[in-house]
């Protein structure tokens, strides 16, 4: 990027900067696994699912379930896309709506 600013006698110039990003660094970008509220699944079912699929503690699973209920959705896990895909699949197989962002 080359930026120049000139106001009367003051000049600011930023030299061009080349950055290289290794492809393996992109694999570690954090994604979010988000679970959505519905009118079908019970609290116990959602809590049990988060414990079994996402390895939440019972307290963590209950807190997420309350957020899902009152806010309509909750990020239940952060991680790489590859790590979250099987969790999303497991949650969806149990009839709960989830997406990775």
C-alpha positions as CSV (number, residue, x, y, z in Angstrom):
1,X,0.0,0.0,0.0
2,X,1.3,3.4,-0.8
3,X,-0.2,6.4,1.0
4,X,0.7,10.0,0.6
5,X,-0.6,13.0,2.5
6,X,0.3,16.5,1.5
7,X,-0.9,19.5,3.4
8,X,1.1,22.7,2.6
9,X,4.7,21.8,3.6
10,X,4.0,18.5,5.5
11,X,4.2,15.3,3.6
12,X,3.6,11.8,5.0
13,X,4.6,8.8,2.9
14,X,4.1,5.2,3.9
15,X,6.3,2.8,1.9
16,X,4.8,-0.3,0.4
17,X,4.9,-3.3,2.8
18,X,4.8,-6.8,1.5
19,X,3.5,-9.5,3.9
20,X,3.5,-13.2,3.4
21,X,1.0,-15.4,5.2
22,X,1.8,-19.0,5.4
23,X,-1.1,-21.2,4.3
24,X,-0.8,-23.4,7.5
25,X,-1.5,-20.2,9.6
26,X,-4.8,-19.9,7.9
27,X,-5.9,-23.3,9.1
28,X,-5.7,-22.1,12.7
29,X,-8.3,-19.3,12.2
30,X,-10.8,-19.6,14.9
31,X,-14.4,-20.4,13.9
32,X,-17.5,-20.5,16.0
33,X,-20.0,-23.3,16.4
34,X,-23.3,-21.7,17.1
35,X,-26.4,-23.6,18.3
36,X,-29.9,-22.1,17.6
37,X,-33.1,-22.2,19.6
38,X,-36.1,-24.2,18.5
39,X,-39.5,-25.1,19.9
40,X,-38.9,-28.9,19.8
41,X,-35.8,-29.9,21.9
42,X,-35.9,-30.0,25.7
43,X,-33.4,-28.3,27.9
44,X,-32.2,-31.7,29.1
45,X,-31.7,-32.9,25.5
46,X,-29.6,-29.8,24.6
47,X,-27.6,-30.0,27.8
48,X,-26.9,-33.7,27.3
49,X,-25.9,-33.0,23.7
50,X,-23.4,-30.3,24.6
51,X,-21.9,-32.5,27.3
52,X,-21.5,-35.5,25.0
53,X,-20.6,-33.8,21.7
54,X,-18.8,-30.6,22.8
55,X,-17.3,-32.0,26.0
56,X,-18.9,-29.3,28.1
57,X,-19.1,-29.5,31.9
58,X,-22.7,-29.8,33.1
59,X,-22.6,-26.2,34.3
60,X,-21.2,-24.9,31.0
61,X,-23.8,-26.9,29.0
62,X,-26.6,-25.5,31.2
63,X,-25.4,-21.9,30.9
64,X,-25.2,-22.3,27.1
65,X,-28.7,-23.8,27.0
66,X,-30.2,-20.8,28.9
67,X,-28.4,-18.4,26.4
68,X,-29.8,-20.4,23.5
69,X,-33.3,-20.2,25.0
70,X,-33.3,-16.5,25.8
71,X,-31.0,-15.1,23.1
72,X,-32.0,-17.4,20.3
73,X,-28.5,-18.7,19.8
74,X,-25.2,-19.3,21.5
75,X,-21.6,-19.9,20.5
76,X,-20.9,-23.2,22.2
77,X,-17.4,-23.9,20.9
78,X,-14.5,-22.1,19.2
79,X,-11.9,-23.9,17.1
80,X,-10.6,-24.7,13.6
81,X,-13.2,-25.5,11.0
82,X,-12.0,-29.1,10.7
83,X,-12.4,-29.6,14.5
84,X,-15.9,-28.1,14.5
85,X,-17.3,-30.0,11.6
86,X,-17.8,-33.3,13.4
87,X,-19.3,-31.5,16.4
88,X,-21.8,-29.7,14.2
89,X,-22.7,-33.0,12.5
90,X,-23.2,-34.7,15.9
91,X,-25.4,-31.9,17.2
92,X,-27.5,-31.8,14.0
93,X,-27.9,-35.6,14.1
94,X,-29.5,-35.2,17.5
95,X,-32.1,-32.8,15.9
96,X,-30.6,-29.5,17.1
97,X,-29.8,-26.7,14.6
98,X,-26.1,-25.6,14.5
99,X,-23.9,-23.7,12.1
100,X,-20.2,-22.9,11.9
101,X,-19.2,-19.3,11.3
